[in-house]
Amino acid sequence: MQKNVEIILVHTQLPENLGSSARGMLNFEFEKLRVVKPKFDMDNEKIIPVSAGADKVIRTARSFEKLSDAIKDFNFVIATTNRSRAIKKKEIKVKDFVSLISNRKNKVALIFGPEQSGLDNESISLCDYILKIDSNPRFSSLNVSQAVTVICNQIFEKLKNKKKSMNFQKKEIAKKSELILFYEILEKKLELTNFFKVEERKKIIFQKIKNIFSKSELSSIEVKILISIIKNIKK
């Protein structure tokens, strides 16, 4: 089931962490990796030695300039974070994640943020759920490669004794490319109707709007209906 899961590393700062993340992934049979604008070149000489034999994960990794481009072909996007954020998301447990990927039609991304700050609110607003690692509440920050390894291990263990909990089987969820297109159309329509009264708060307000729709787990048909409605609303 790991084949319909991909790891996405956003703005990774150290090449060693990319190599170590690839190693942790392959330890638990995850092979698909995407990177979003890392702070180093992908041919950095420090990556491969630290990957310790997980070369194929690095060599087949796909690179993107923006997270919104990297997630377009996924049905579900899961953010990993231990920080409290202004953007509130439903939390998913590892056992529920396993139930989600047991439907092979669900293409799922696990997103990990940069070492220093983790994922920002803009990135989290594009995600469907938050996945947290239980740790010392007084010292919960993990190195990104450690976080990748821990979560891949937890999923690997659960897959060996798979149990259904949340029901992700019945509905085929829209790909993120469809949802992002809807967001773009909605934002333009809201701008035309002067919805954003205060320009300085536009970004925060629209993040919260996106969060409302991401909670709904919309199908392709539902997204198309919403786009049609928005396009036919007159000023």
CORHU-V263712 format. One record per run of one state. SS is the DSSP state (~ for helix, > for strand, _ for the rest). FROM is the first residue (numbers start at 1). TO is the last residue. Records with the same first field share a line. If there is no record, write none. Layout:
SS: FROM-TO  FROM-TO
This chain:
_: 1-1  11-14  28-32  37-44  52-54  60-61  65-66  71-75  81-89  92-93  102-107  113-120  125-128  132-143  161-172  174-175  193-198  215-218  233-235
~: 2-4  15-27  45-51  55-59  67-70  94-101  121-124  144-160  176-192  199-214  220-232
>: 5-10  33-36  62-64  76-80  90-91  108-112  129-131  173-173  219-219
